[in-house]
């Protein structure tokens, strides 16, 4: 069973590098002996290991036991009326999702979803979880709690694991504040009830404060999330990422601001689990690897209820996610500054470790178009293009869950190099937004057919030439702006035919701007000679100079 699940991870790994490489000299050579274990090692991630199942203190059953224990104490006689009043307020549930659309429906319902059960101890934090009792190749269980009146969606299979009695502070506007059967309970009684339930289920821990009154007080976690900049040596704020906290079924979240500071939206009486989720306020998500089917998560473990701060150094897996995150934020800002069209806001960016090249397949945008309409056709495409034979179950996972827009391989722990690569790939994403799917399919097919960039003579080579000229230019230009370093530019033609230097020369010698160049990247510009024509007809600056620059490279 474990072997079968690991095989699934291996299949996902292969598909992640199925499309074109933008940096040929760093491309990976695929072979069928690559194992999921090697992929996980390369990406410094591992399986979440769970320990024993904990007895749930918030179950209705255990809350009623706690209630009966408190009834025996004289000081509660004036508080407790007839009957125990303990009824379900929420359900502990798990959902079986079949595709990304179903996951997004649950997210739209404001549910906090977990890939691991919520009532187990965590022995080892990690990036993914293999459920040994669940072997479906095309589904995933997600765990959460929902209010008792939650309207379950008929298209999503679910199971109610347990009825819950969740305690919220009635003086703090908790979600169950208005439930009538709590109206007779004082705040002190509810807190004592929770403590008793924790105690009888062997989950009780003393609040960290020494002062008796503070032990009753909730504290709202806050802190800073930062990442090491290897160029400046300073710690940069990680901007716009989500910080989630959880204690049993009580969740909270906050977002880092421009200083990397966060504050979650609820308080706790005891320490909590912290998770940094690389889902940005701008809409894009950073994914950890192709073996994962959700955005990257740095699980920091359990820490103080007052807050927790993290500095991602280069030896942390969170460094590359944070650096790609910040580079993407910078790119979006530079788009506004330089007059470049922004890519789709909901990009899915896989940031993995390895020496392979990076790519912008935009698979989520082109799946279902121009031959990629069935799993069988995709299987034929992969077999001819990459020599990879994949089963239909594995292909279903790719089309239902993965579908990366951008894949960035971080092979050097250098901030400037990661930024330049990210700028390059995001430049392609901006280009795609302008030219559309039909253009991109021809671009991809050329690279797959002729092997990376080919020699420039294959069918549709012009799509590749124009696209890579732009990618190499804008990646270098923005890296130069960010780090005050012009060493990112390529002088010699890429693969002896793509004149990446042209765009810089038309800026320096003909007075063009990055915005001028981007404005010419229209869907009809599918060859380098057509790019020259577009420059002269659309921009019309120093036509003789532009013609001479192109002539210098044989165009």
LODRENTOR-643598 format. One record per residue (C-alpha): x negated, y negated, z. Coordinates in Angstrom, 2 decimals, m for minus. Last residue first. Layout:
N
X,Y,Z;
...
***
This chain:
555
m17.59,m39.25,m39.23;
m21.23,m38.11,m39.49;
m22.37,m39.17,m36.04;
m23.93,m42.49,m37.09;
m20.94,m42.98,m39.40;
m18.69,m43.21,m36.34;
m20.79,m46.03,m34.90;
m21.01,m47.75,m38.29;
m17.23,m47.69,m38.73;
m16.74,m49.19,m35.25;
m19.23,m51.97,m36.01;
m17.55,m52.79,m39.30;
m14.15,m52.83,m37.62;
m15.20,m55.32,m34.95;
m11.87,m55.15,m33.12;
m8.86,m53.91,m35.04;
m7.07,m52.29,m32.11;
m4.31,m50.34,m33.86;
m5.64,m50.17,m37.42;
m9.35,m49.88,m36.68;
m9.14,m47.61,m33.68;
m6.44,m45.50,m35.34;
m8.62,m44.95,m38.40;
m11.55,m43.90,m36.22;
m9.28,m41.50,m34.32;
m8.07,m40.11,m37.64;
m11.69,m39.28,m38.50;
m12.10,m37.52,m35.15;
m9.06,m35.36,m35.80;
m5.62,m34.89,m34.29;
m4.45,m38.47,m33.89;
m0.78,m38.01,m34.79;
0.14,m37.32,m31.14;
m1.31,m40.63,m30.02;
m4.64,m41.16,m28.32;
m5.06,m44.73,m29.61;
m3.69,m46.42,m26.49;
m6.24,m44.48,m24.44;
m9.13,m46.07,m26.28;
m7.78,m49.59,m25.90;
m7.11,m48.98,m22.19;
m10.69,m47.82,m21.70;
m11.75,m51.16,m23.20;
m13.24,m51.99,m26.59;
m15.81,m54.75,m27.19;
m17.41,m53.26,m30.32;
m20.91,m52.52,m28.99;
m20.39,m51.51,m25.37;
m16.85,m50.15,m25.57;
m17.29,m48.67,m29.05;
m20.54,m47.13,m27.78;
m18.92,m45.50,m24.77;
m16.28,m43.94,m26.97;
m18.82,m42.61,m29.46;
m21.07,m40.87,m26.94;
m18.86,m37.77,m26.68;
m19.67,m36.95,m30.30;
m18.32,m33.38,m30.43;
m20.49,m31.51,m32.98;
m23.69,m30.04,m31.59;
m21.98,m28.12,m28.80;
m21.33,m31.51,m27.16;
m23.01,m34.25,m29.19;
m26.18,m35.58,m27.49;
m25.95,m38.55,m25.13;
m23.57,m37.26,m22.47;
m22.60,m39.82,m19.82;
m22.78,m38.98,m16.11;
m26.05,m40.82,m15.51;
m24.34,m44.23,m15.44;
m24.30,m44.58,m11.64;
m22.43,m47.22,m9.64;
m20.70,m44.43,m7.68;
m17.00,m45.13,m8.32;
m17.31,m47.12,m11.54;
m19.83,m44.70,m13.00;
m17.58,m41.81,m11.99;
m14.72,m43.61,m13.75;
m16.71,m43.97,m16.95;
m18.16,m40.45,m16.84;
m14.78,m38.74,m16.51;
m13.25,m41.19,m19.01;
m15.87,m40.43,m21.66;
m16.10,m36.67,m21.28;
m12.34,m36.26,m21.33;
m11.81,m38.67,m24.24;
m14.37,m37.06,m26.54;
m13.05,m33.70,m25.35;
m9.52,m34.42,m26.50;
m10.50,m35.89,m29.87;
m12.79,m32.99,m30.72;
m10.42,m30.30,m29.42;
m7.48,m31.57,m31.44;
m9.79,m31.97,m34.43;
m10.72,m28.30,m34.34;
m7.16,m27.43,m35.39;
m8.35,m24.61,m37.70;
m12.03,m23.94,m37.20;
m14.91,m26.10,m38.42;
m15.92,m27.87,m35.22;
m18.50,m25.34,m34.10;
m16.46,m23.61,m31.41;
m15.44,m25.65,m28.38;
m14.75,m22.73,m26.00;
m14.57,m19.62,m28.12;
m13.03,m20.00,m31.58;
m9.57,m18.58,m30.97;
m9.17,m19.61,m27.32;
m10.44,m23.12,m27.94;
m8.29,m23.60,m31.03;
m5.22,m22.13,m29.35;
m5.52,m24.51,m26.43;
m5.62,m27.63,m28.60;
m2.83,m26.32,m30.84;
m0.67,m25.70,m27.75;
m1.56,m29.13,m26.44;
m0.22,m30.99,m29.47;
3.10,m29.20,m29.30;
3.33,m29.78,m25.55;
3.14,m33.56,m25.44;
0.90,m36.32,m26.79;
1.03,m38.96,m24.02;
1.44,m36.78,m20.94;
m1.19,m34.45,m22.40;
m3.71,m37.29,m22.61;
m3.07,m38.19,m18.97;
m3.67,m34.52,m18.05;
m6.88,m34.54,m20.09;
m8.09,m37.57,m18.14;
m7.14,m35.65,m15.00;
m9.63,m33.01,m16.10;
m12.48,m35.49,m16.59;
m11.68,m37.44,m13.40;
m11.75,m34.17,m11.44;
m15.10,m33.22,m12.95;
m16.55,m36.66,m12.19;
m15.17,m36.59,m8.62;
m16.60,m33.12,m7.95;
m19.98,m34.24,m9.26;
m19.94,m37.43,m7.18;
m19.03,m35.62,m3.96;
m21.75,m33.02,m4.20;
m21.11,m29.53,m2.86;
m21.82,m28.00,m6.23;
m19.87,m25.19,m7.89;
m16.40,m26.64,m7.45;
m14.25,m25.09,m10.15;
m11.27,m27.26,m11.00;
m8.19,m25.65,m12.56;
m5.48,m28.03,m13.76;
m1.80,m27.57,m14.58;
m1.55,m24.21,m12.84;
1.28,m21.78,m13.66;
1.24,m19.66,m10.47;
4.65,m18.49,m9.24;
7.09,m17.23,m11.86;
4.99,m17.08,m15.02;
1.94,m15.65,m13.30;
3.96,m13.24,m11.16;
5.80,m11.98,m14.24;
2.46,m11.39,m15.95;
1.45,m9.10,m13.09;
4.65,m7.09,m13.41;
4.23,m6.93,m17.20;
0.86,m5.25,m16.87;
m2.28,m7.08,m17.91;
m4.84,m6.18,m20.56;
m7.63,m8.74,m20.78;
m9.72,m9.04,m23.94;
m9.73,m12.82,m23.59;
m8.00,m14.26,m26.65;
m6.54,m11.14,m28.23;
m5.45,m9.48,m24.98;
m4.34,m12.75,m23.43;
m2.14,m13.63,m26.39;
m0.64,m10.15,m26.55;
0.21,m10.31,m22.84;
1.75,m13.76,m23.34;
3.90,m12.34,m26.10;
5.02,m9.49,m23.87;
5.74,m11.84,m20.97;
8.10,m13.77,m23.18;
8.33,m17.27,m24.65;
4.69,m18.21,m25.09;
5.07,m18.18,m28.89;
5.54,m21.89,m29.40;
7.05,m22.91,m26.06;
8.19,m20.97,m23.00;
5.18,m21.97,m20.91;
3.77,m25.27,m22.17;
4.40,m27.60,m19.22;
3.68,m25.22,m16.33;
0.59,m24.03,m18.22;
m1.01,m27.48,m18.28;
m4.19,m25.66,m19.39;
m6.50,m28.33,m17.94;
m9.86,m26.65,m17.41;
m12.94,m26.40,m15.25;
m15.98,m24.33,m16.09;
m17.02,m21.31,m14.09;
m19.69,m21.55,m11.39;
m17.37,m20.82,m8.50;
m15.22,m22.22,m5.71;
m11.59,m23.04,m6.34;
m9.48,m26.17,m6.60;
m6.19,m25.40,m8.35;
m4.35,m28.62,m9.21;
m0.56,m28.50,m9.54;
0.53,m31.85,m10.91;
3.78,m33.35,m9.63;
3.17,m36.97,m10.70;
2.72,m36.17,m14.39;
m0.39,m37.95,m15.70;
m0.92,m41.71,m15.43;
m1.38,m43.79,m18.55;
m4.60,m45.79,m18.54;
m4.61,m49.56,m18.06;
m8.00,m49.76,m16.32;
m6.88,m50.77,m12.82;
m3.62,m48.82,m12.83;
m5.32,m45.67,m14.10;
m8.13,m46.35,m11.62;
m5.69,m46.00,m8.73;
m4.44,m42.68,m10.09;
m8.03,m41.51,m10.47;
m8.93,m42.53,m6.93;
m6.01,m40.52,m5.53;
m7.13,m37.56,m7.61;
m10.71,m37.91,m6.34;
m9.38,m37.98,m2.77;
m7.50,m34.71,m3.23;
m10.45,m33.11,m5.03;
m12.65,m34.07,m2.07;
m10.14,m32.84,0.50;
m9.68,m29.50,m1.21;
m13.45,m29.12,m1.65;
m14.21,m29.95,1.96;
m11.38,m27.84,3.44;
m13.39,m24.69,2.79;
m15.83,m25.98,5.37;
m19.61,m25.91,4.94;
m19.55,m29.30,3.22;
m18.14,m30.97,6.33;
m14.44,m31.57,6.87;
m13.95,m33.77,9.93;
m10.78,m32.89,11.82;
m8.85,m34.73,14.52;
m6.33,m33.19,16.93;
m3.43,m34.60,18.86;
m1.93,m35.13,22.28;
m0.29,m31.69,22.34;
m3.80,m30.24,22.42;
m4.95,m27.50,20.07;
m3.92,m24.21,18.44;
m5.45,m23.18,15.12;
m6.87,m25.37,12.36;
m5.07,m23.71,9.49;
m6.24,m25.51,6.36;
m3.51,m25.04,3.80;
m3.84,m25.20,0.04;
m0.60,m25.27,m1.93;
1.28,m22.04,m2.59;
0.88,m18.92,m4.68;
m2.62,m17.97,m3.58;
m4.86,m15.64,m5.52;
m5.51,m18.35,m8.11;
m7.30,m20.44,m5.57;
m6.77,m23.11,m2.90;
m4.01,m25.19,m4.50;
m4.01,m28.99,m4.41;
m0.57,m30.50,m4.79;
0.55,m33.65,m6.61;
3.46,m35.85,m5.53;
1.77,m39.10,m4.51;
2.44,m38.25,m0.84;
0.07,m35.36,m1.33;
0.52,m31.66,m0.65;
m2.76,m30.44,0.71;
m1.27,m29.05,3.92;
m3.37,m29.49,7.06;
m2.13,m27.08,9.71;
m2.12,m27.57,13.47;
m0.73,m25.04,15.98;
0.55,m26.57,19.20;
m0.43,m27.26,22.81;
2.32,m27.80,25.35;
5.06,m30.32,26.12;
5.59,m31.34,22.50;
6.63,m34.49,20.67;
8.19,m35.11,17.29;
7.48,m36.94,14.01;
3.77,m36.34,13.53;
1.16,m39.10,13.67;
m1.54,m39.32,11.04;
m4.67,m41.38,10.44;
m6.85,m40.79,7.36;
m7.50,m44.53,7.02;
m5.37,m44.86,3.87;
m2.56,m43.02,5.65;
m2.33,m39.36,6.62;
1.12,m37.85,6.60;
3.17,m36.45,9.48;
4.98,m33.26,10.31;
6.80,m31.52,13.11;
8.01,m28.01,13.73;
9.65,m26.25,16.65;
10.32,m22.57,16.03;
7.32,m21.21,17.94;
5.08,m24.23,18.43;
4.32,m25.84,15.12;
2.42,m28.83,13.79;
2.13,m29.95,10.20;
m0.26,m32.55,8.81;
0.50,m33.58,5.23;
m2.04,m35.21,2.95;
m1.95,m38.81,1.74;
m5.59,m39.79,2.06;
m8.47,m37.81,3.50;
m10.43,m40.62,5.12;
m14.12,m40.75,4.16;
m16.88,m39.72,6.56;
m20.17,m41.32,5.60;
m23.31,m39.84,4.06;
m22.85,m42.21,1.13;
m23.33,m39.68,m1.64;
m22.41,m36.56,0.30;
m19.05,m38.00,1.35;
m17.97,m35.92,4.36;
m14.22,m35.54,4.79;
m11.77,m37.07,7.24;
m8.48,m36.23,8.97;
m7.66,m38.50,11.92;
m5.40,m37.98,14.93;
m1.86,m37.79,16.21;
0.25,m35.41,18.26;
3.38,m36.81,19.94;
3.35,m36.09,23.66;
6.26,m34.69,25.60;
6.50,m35.33,29.28;
7.60,m32.79,31.86;
4.04,m31.92,32.73;
3.42,m35.65,32.97;
5.62,m35.87,36.06;
3.62,m33.16,37.83;
0.25,m34.78,37.05;
m2.29,m32.18,36.03;
m1.47,m32.31,32.31;
m2.24,m29.29,30.09;
1.21,m27.74,30.33;
0.95,m24.36,32.02;
1.33,m21.36,29.77;
4.35,m19.06,29.67;
4.62,m16.45,26.93;
5.11,m13.38,29.11;
8.77,m12.98,28.04;
10.07,m13.73,31.56;
7.88,m16.83,31.81;
8.75,m18.37,28.45;
12.45,m18.00,29.21;
11.90,m19.55,32.65;
10.03,m22.50,31.15;
12.79,m23.07,28.60;
15.45,m23.00,31.30;
13.42,m25.38,33.45;
13.26,m27.81,30.53;
16.99,m27.46,29.94;
17.69,m27.99,33.66;
15.56,m31.11,33.82;
17.35,m32.60,30.81;
20.69,m31.99,32.47;
23.07,m29.35,31.18;
26.83,m29.91,31.12;
26.83,m31.39,27.62;
24.90,m28.43,26.27;
28.03,m26.44,25.40;
29.32,m29.39,23.38;
26.54,m29.50,20.76;
25.82,m33.18,20.16;
22.11,m33.21,21.00;
21.31,m30.16,18.90;
19.06,m32.08,16.45;
17.19,m33.73,19.30;
17.89,m37.41,19.95;
15.26,m37.94,22.64;
17.48,m37.97,25.75;
19.06,m34.66,24.79;
15.56,m33.06,24.72;
15.84,m30.21,22.30;
16.15,m26.56,23.25;
16.57,m23.91,20.61;
18.93,m21.02,21.36;
18.15,m18.52,18.64;
19.88,m15.59,16.93;
17.44,m13.10,15.45;
16.10,m11.69,12.18;
18.79,m13.00,9.86;
17.93,m11.66,6.41;
17.90,m13.58,3.15;
18.37,m13.14,m0.61;
18.48,m16.37,m2.60;
21.14,m16.90,m5.29;
23.95,m17.21,m2.74;
22.34,m20.22,m1.04;
22.80,m20.16,2.71;
24.76,m23.11,4.10;
23.17,m23.93,7.45;
25.76,m24.20,10.24;
23.67,m22.24,12.73;
20.67,m24.44,12.07;
17.80,m22.74,10.19;
14.59,m21.14,11.39;
11.73,m20.15,9.11;
10.02,m17.24,7.37;
9.12,m16.71,3.70;
9.08,m13.29,2.02;
7.61,m13.07,m1.47;
8.75,m11.47,m4.72;
7.41,m10.12,m8.03;
5.09,m7.24,m7.16;
7.35,m5.89,m4.43;
5.28,m4.00,m1.85;
6.61,m5.17,1.50;
5.61,m3.23,4.58;
1.92,m4.12,4.37;
2.77,m7.82,4.26;
m0.40,m9.41,2.94;
m0.99,m12.95,4.20;
m2.98,m15.72,2.55;
m5.27,m18.56,3.49;
m6.72,m17.51,6.82;
m6.46,m17.74,10.59;
m7.47,m14.66,12.53;
m5.78,m13.09,15.55;
m2.46,m14.87,15.16;
0.17,m13.73,17.68;
3.47,m12.80,16.15;
6.91,m14.41,16.45;
6.80,m16.86,13.55;
6.36,m14.30,10.78;
3.79,m15.33,8.16;
4.29,m17.08,4.81;
5.93,m19.98,6.62;
8.62,m22.34,5.37;
9.81,m25.50,7.10;
13.24,m26.15,5.63;
14.23,m29.59,4.35;
16.98,m28.16,2.11;
14.94,m29.35,m0.90;
12.17,m27.04,0.33;
14.61,m24.14,0.12;
15.55,m25.09,m3.45;
11.87,m25.49,m4.31;
11.16,m21.92,m3.24;
14.00,m20.69,m5.44;
12.62,m22.56,m8.44;
9.13,m21.22,m7.82;
10.23,m17.63,m8.31;
11.69,m14.51,m6.68;
12.04,m15.69,m3.10;
13.05,m13.35,m0.30;
14.06,m15.50,2.64;
13.40,m14.72,6.29;
15.51,m15.89,9.18;
15.45,m17.03,12.80;
18.92,m18.46,13.25;
19.92,m21.61,15.09;
22.16,m22.91,17.89;
23.27,m19.52,19.13;
25.27,m19.63,22.35;
24.28,m19.97,25.99;
27.15,m21.48,27.94;
26.54,m19.29,31.00;
30.08,m18.97,32.24;
31.55,m21.21,34.92;
29.68,m24.47,35.41;
25.96,m24.80,36.01;
24.64,m28.13,37.19;
26.00,m28.30,40.72;
24.77,m24.77,41.41;
21.30,m25.51,40.06;
19.57,m26.26,43.37;
20.76,m23.01,44.86;
18.68,m20.75,42.63;
20.47,m17.63,41.50;
21.85,m19.45,38.48;
18.26,m19.94,37.29;
17.74,m16.21,36.83;
21.04,m15.91,34.96;
19.98,m18.66,32.57;
16.64,m16.97,31.93;
18.45,m13.77,31.00;
20.76,m15.77,28.75;
17.76,m17.39,27.09;
16.29,m13.94,26.54;
19.33,m12.65,24.65;
19.89,m15.88,22.75;
16.34,m15.60,21.42;
14.12,m18.53,22.31;
11.66,m16.56,24.45;
10.85,m14.21,21.54;
8.86,m11.21,22.67;
5.60,m11.38,20.80;
4.70,m9.06,17.93;
1.15,m7.88,18.29;
m1.73,m9.24,16.28;
m1.66,m10.90,12.89;
m4.59,m11.22,10.52;
m4.40,m13.97,7.93;
m6.36,m12.67,4.95;
m9.38,m14.52,3.79;
m10.81,m17.58,2.15;
m14.35,m18.59,1.31;
m13.55,m18.95,m2.40;
m16.35,m16.72,m3.59;
m15.55,m14.20,m0.88;
m11.88,m14.12,m1.87;
m12.75,m13.58,m5.52;
m15.25,m10.88,m4.65;
m12.64,m9.05,m2.57;
m10.13,m9.41,m5.39;
m12.52,m7.45,m7.55;
m14.24,m8.37,m10.82;
m14.96,m5.11,m12.62;
m12.78,m5.98,m15.61;
m15.15,m8.63,m16.85;
m14.76,m12.31,m17.44;
m17.66,m14.48,m18.52;
m17.48,m17.78,m16.68;
m18.07,m21.14,m18.31;
m20.65,m23.55,m16.94;
m22.32,m24.51,m20.21;
m18.92,m24.76,m21.80;
m17.59,m27.56,m19.70;
m13.95,m28.03,m20.62;
m13.13,m24.34,m20.32;
m9.98,m23.14,m22.00;
m7.37,m20.82,m20.66;
m7.34,m17.50,m18.85;
m9.25,m18.67,m15.83;
m6.38,m18.38,m13.41;
m5.08,m15.22,m15.07;
m7.93,m13.13,m13.73;
m7.43,m14.15,m10.12;
m3.72,m13.37,m10.26;
m4.51,m9.85,m11.37;
m6.95,m9.39,m8.52;
m4.36,m10.58,m6.00;
m1.90,m7.98,m7.30;
m4.56,m5.32,m7.00;
m4.97,m6.35,m3.38;
m1.28,m5.71,m2.87;
m1.53,m2.24,m4.36;
m4.60,m1.38,m2.34;
m2.84,m2.36,0.89;
0.00,0.00,0.00;
***
